[in-house]
Amino acid sequence: MAYKGMMLSGVPNSAFTVGYTNSSWTLKADLVSEYVCRILNYMDAGGYTVQVPRADPAMERHALLDFGAGYIQRSIDELPKQGAAWPWRLRMNYVADVLSIRHGALADSAMEFRRPHAKPD
């Protein structure tokens, strides 16, 4: 399941970009790259080596994209899913995304951060 439209539940240290289908694709790509940099800085400052979003397995799932292009429709079953509400819902709203992705908290109940395990002596 897609977290904030840029990370997958259970997949550590990874991100991808799905731009806006109703506006400039690069507006979302810029927000995603800024968010990834914020995450990396947060991890560095906190001594974390792993970040991974975790979705509730009981959460309702929907198609990731509501886009009628044939190439999307032919592969819709193979694409990640999205949830019913933020942060598991992909939005096509730049203003809302600026507020939550650029300025919102990095740590939330869905995001897990881990530090490296202590090495045995």
N, C-alpha and C positions, 0 to 999 in steps of 0.2 A: 504494500500500500504506500502511496506517495505522501510524504511528509512535506508540507509547505510547497508542494509541487516541484521539489528539487532533490529529495533524498528518499530512499526506500527503507521501509521498516525492516529491521534485522540485518541491514547491510552496513557494516561499519566504514567510517572514513571515506565516504563516497558522496558525490553529488552529480546532478545532471541538469540540463536546462530544457525547459519547455517554455518557449516564448509565448507572447500574446498572439492569439489568432484574430483579435479585433483591434489591434494597434501595432505599433512597431515591435517586432520580435526582440530587437536588441534592448528595449527598455527593461524587459524581464531578465534578459541575459546579464545586463549590468547589475541588477539587484541581486541575482544569484551569485555572481562573482564577488560582490561586496559582502554578502552574507558568509560565503565560504572564508573570506579573509577574516571576518569578525570571529568566526568559529575557530579558525587556526590561532588567532591571537589569544582568544579566551583559553584555549587548550594549553598554549604555551605558558601563559601567565599562571594557570592553575596546576601545571604539571601533569595534565592529562595526555594520554596517547591514543585514546579511543573515544569516539563519539558515535552513537548509534540510536536512531529513533526507534521506538517500540510502539506498535499499534495494538490496541485491544483486539484480540482475535474475534470477538463477538460483534465488532463494529460492522455496520451495514456497508457494503461495497458497491461502488458505481464505476462506470467507465471513466477513464482518466480524462478523455477529451470529448467534448460535445461539438464535433466538427464534421461536416458532411462530406469532406473530400473522400473520393473513392479509395485512395491509398491508406487513409486512416480507417475507414469503415472495413476494409478487407483485413486489417490487422488488429482491430479493436480488442479482440479476445486475447491477444498475445501481449498487449500493453499492460503496464501496472494499473492498479485500480486506485480510486480515491474514496475517501470517506464522505460522510454526510455533513461534517462541520469542520471548521478551521481548528487545528493546523493540518488536518487530513484532507481538506478540500482545496482543489486547484482553483484559484480565482483568476479571472480575466479583468482585473480592476487595478490599474496602476496606482491610484491614490491609496487604496486600502493596502496594497502590497508595500508601498513606501513606508507607511506607518508601521506595519507589522514586521516586515523583513529588514528594512534599513534601520528602524528605530526600536523595534520590539526586543523583548528579552530573549536571550539565547538559551538559557536553561528553563525548561518547563517540564511538566509531568510526563511528557512523551519522549523527551530526549535524555539519554543516559550518557554520562561521561565517566570514563574509567582511567585510573592511574595505573602505571605498570606495576606488576607484582614485584615485591621485594625478592631479590636474588638470595638463595641460601648461601651461608658462609662455607 
